[in-house]
């Protein structure tokens, strides 16, 4: 608590006036994190041609909003290993976030170009685990990570029309000059 007080620029006693224990402080900080998560709303995805870019901007926003909470989540995970009530709350939080991710995936799966047969509940659960790991250990370059994750998610949920467009914009390969080598017959 003393370290927290020093970083906040207040006396240790002032911290104890608001929070009776480290556990109380952790619960309050996790509540603030969940409020941030709840207030984050995904784009409308109204134009299927802009889904990849919308995903990238959304992920950049999520990284920016949640960056201050990485230490909170690491402390939360550590506390959930020894405190049964925190472990139960953690399980409930993960069900909630997985459902939110599942709802997003369901909305995306209704857009033109979405892949058929994607196991949306399992995908949502896996991406939820990945999300929490990223929250505890943020990437060193959030915009680059958002770009990479958006492309990965797009390709997991949609037919590869985006990569086809990118490939078509590349310059054609130069052909080797001279005759083709003849393969020996077996």
N, C-alpha and C positions, 0 to 999 in steps of 0.2 A: 504494500500500500504506500510505503514511503516513496518508492521509485515513481509510482503513479502521481503522487502529490508533487514531487520535484518536477516531473515533466509538465504537469498542469500549472506549475507556478503557484501552488497553494500549500498551506500547512497540512501535515498529515491528519491532524484533528479535523480539519474541514472536510476531508474526504470521508472520515468516519461519521460525520454528521449526516451525510447523505446515504452512505452505504455502511451497514453494520459489519460487513465481512467482505472478503475477496469474492466469495460466492455471490453475494448480493450485487456487487459491482459487475460481475460476469453476467448474471441474469439480466441486469439492466442494459448492458452493452449488447447482449445477444438480441434483446427485444428491439433495440435501435437498428441492428442489422436487419432483422426481419421486417421492420417497417420500411426500410430502404428497399428491400427485395419486393415487398408488396406494392410499393409505389411505382416500381419499374414496369412500364407497359410496353409490350412489343408493338412494332409498327403494324399498320393495317394490312400490309402486303396486298394492296389493291391492284398493283400492276405486276403480274407474274414475271415480266422481263426485268424487274428491278429487285427481285427477291434477294439475290446474292449481296447486292449493295446494302439493302435494308438490313439484312442479317449482320453484315459487318458493322454498320453504324450502331445497331442495337447492342452488339457485343462490346464495342468500344465504350458505349455509355455504361454498360453494366460494370466493366472493369474500372472505369473512372469512379463510379459511385461506390463500389465496394472496396476499393484499395485501402481506405483507412481502417477497414475492419479485419484485415488479414491476421493481426495479432489476436484479436478477439476470437476469431474462429479457431486458431491454433490452441489457445487456452481452453476454449470450449471442448474441443476434441479430447484434450488431455484430461479435463475434468470428467468427461463422460466415461472415461475408463475406470474411475474410482467412485463416482457418485451415481447411484442407481436412478435417482430422480432426474438428473441431467441426462443420463443415457436414455431414459424414456422420452424426455422432451426432444432430444436429438433425433430419435427414431420418428417421432411425430413430425418434426420439422422436415425431415427427408421425405416422408410420405407427401407432405404438402408441396414441397418444391418439385418433386417428381411429377406430381399431378399437374402443376403449372406448366412444366416442360412438356408433359404429355398433351395438354390442351393446345400448346403452341404447335407441336408436331401434327396434331390432328387438323388444326387450321391449315397448316402448310400442305398437308397431304390432299386437301381438297382443291388445290390450285392446279391449273393446267401444267402438264409436264412432270407431275409428281410420280415417283416410282410406285408401282403397285406391289403389294405383298411385303412391305416393310413392317416389321414387328414394332409398332409404335410404342406399346407399353415397355417392352424391353429396352428399346432405344432410349426412351425417356429416362428409365432407371439408370442406364449406363452414363448418359450425358449428365444426369444429376450428380452421380458420384464424381465424375470428371470436374464438374463445376465446383463442387465443394473442395476438391483437391487444389484447384486453381485459386480458390479464394484463400485457402490456407498458405499457399505458396505462389504468389502472383508472378506472372511472367515478367522478365526484365524489360521487354519491349511490348507493352500492351497493344498499341495499334497493329504491330506486326502479328501478334498472337491473334487478335480479333480477325484480321484478314485471313490468316491460315485456318482458324476455326470455322469462320463463315464459309470458306471454300469447302472444307471437309464436310460440314453439315449439309451444305447445298448438294454436294455430290452424293451424300448418303440418302437424301430424301428426293432428289430430282434426277431425271434422265440427264445424261451428260451433254446437254445442249450448250451449256456455258463453255465447257472445255472444247467442244467442237468449234464454237465461234472463235475462241482464242487461237486454236490451231490454224484455222483458216486465215487468220491475220498474220501468221508467221510467214517469213519469206521462204519460198521453196528451196529445198536443198539443191546444191549444185551437183550435177552429175559428174562422175569421174570421166575423164577423157580417155579415149583409147578403147580397144576391144575389151569385152568382158572376159574374165578368166574362165577357162573351160574346166569343169569339174571332172576328175577322173571317174570312170564308171567302175562299179564294183562287181 
